[in-house]
Amino acid sequence: MYDKLIFERSKEGRVGITLPKTEVKDYPLPKEHLTKRDLLLPEVSEVDVIRHYTNLSLKNYGVDRGIYPLGSCTMKYNPKINEELSKNPKFNNLHPLQPDVTSQGALELEYNLEKLLNEILGLKAFSFAPCAGAHGELTGLMMIKAYHEKNKDYKRKKILIPDSAHGTNPASVAIAGFEVVNLRSTEEGTVDVEHLKEVLDDEVAGMMLTNPNTAGLYEKDICIITKLVHDAGGLMYYDGANFNALLGLAKPSAMGFDVIHLNLHKTFSTPHGGGGPGVGAVGAGEKLKTFLPNKHVRLENGLYVRRKEKDSIGNVSYFQGNYNVILKAYAYILSMGKENIRNVGEFAVLNANYVKAALEEYYEVPVKGAIMHEVVFNGLKSKKASTLDVAKRLLDYGFHPSTIYFPLLFSQSMMVEPVETESKETIDEFIDALIKIAHEAEKTPELLHDAPHTTPVRRLDEVLAARELKVKYRDLL
Ligand SMILES: Cc1ncc(COP(=O)(O)O)c(C=O)c1O
């Protein structure tokens, strides 16, 4: 059915609501304050508005509609109770400038969440100020910089990053004023330790590492890597955006990391995609805990208070950051409990290995051995159709496709992260669709080349769509 735009439904004089006659006298606004241009607002009835928004919501694909197997994104289902709690006006109506003594409950919650995360990750302190994962990276790098500067070690300008890293890593390094040094990966997709030894010198400020890495692999040499970097005087940064795989199972502190960011909006139950709000919580070990940004909650003489740390890098965002995300993370951890939180990592890993085992007959698996929370295929084994074709055909089967052409390590990357919240039945349906598509590629490859067939629009020019966004009705006129 062709859905008209709300502007096309507009009829002059039609209204959605009629206000009762007011008893307050009209007060004419000064002429110079009146707008002279047509506001171009649609004139519609209530039912038009309801249908407009309901139809729009149905066009949207979200995790509440089906499996969202986007690799490197951890699109897990977020329990609704956490959303409910985050709407609590007792928290939402607080003003960030209120004196600490009048905000004890909110500060206590933040303090408790920090203690829980310290325990889960083995760290000393957390800040919830950064508003995204990339923002957490920048914050952690600024802390590393401040640490070296405090030690008057000014020549440390380089940050090492494996070539499999997420794109935000080199961008954060550049913004923090460091120089990026790329590290090669081995054929298995993990860090090449020999290359690391070659590039380590007294100009290295630190290394950023994602574990499990972006190919879904656990860095097996992690302890060797962290020791080598520490022996050279550098610090270790953990990109913990993929921490779902290790939740409750492993501690970054035991691996030798000094600072980490977690994406609370991936791992700890805040829906994401579409730009926020998020929290890139930054956790620090002994060496960096005094460098945390913004004001940090402490317990002093029975009172929760906000204090600047002594070596603080200053403010990286407003007040306490996105507080409702903090609330959701706290509710999530408490509702899981100590006994269940390790199930997150275990089921996330089990599900990814299940998908890999079910599909490796049809799709090429470029890395050997067991994987962690996500599986990367290098396209169809038969190569009768491209990864883009497979992704578009999945739309015809009603599934959101996996991440495609990332990581850049393989030419036909298809990265699937099934997450722990999907049932075996749902994962089986997704697997069945991918097997059917592999058979179609053999017999009727044009079905894939021309896909999608059932969506409101067919194959788009994605580069043009990304570069020349047209999202406003007026732009379309
Ligand atoms: C490995 C990795 N690092 C960093 C980020 C950046 O996080 P954000 O998108 O919240 O800035 C992501 C995004 O999900 C990621 O997958």
The ligand as an ORCA input file, in Angstrom:
! r2SCAN-3c Opt
* xyz 0 1
  C      34.690     -2.313     19.022
  C      33.996     -0.975     19.105
  N      34.660      0.085     19.608
  C      34.066      1.293     19.726
  C      32.759      1.502     19.345
  C      32.185      2.888     19.433
  O      31.066      2.994     20.240
  P      29.998      4.195     19.988
  O      29.300      3.873     18.726
  O      29.111      4.186     21.186
  O      30.791      5.476     19.894
  C      32.030      0.426     18.815
  C      30.617      0.610     18.396
  O      29.781     -0.158     18.646
  C      32.658     -0.848     18.684
  O      32.012     -1.907     18.179
*
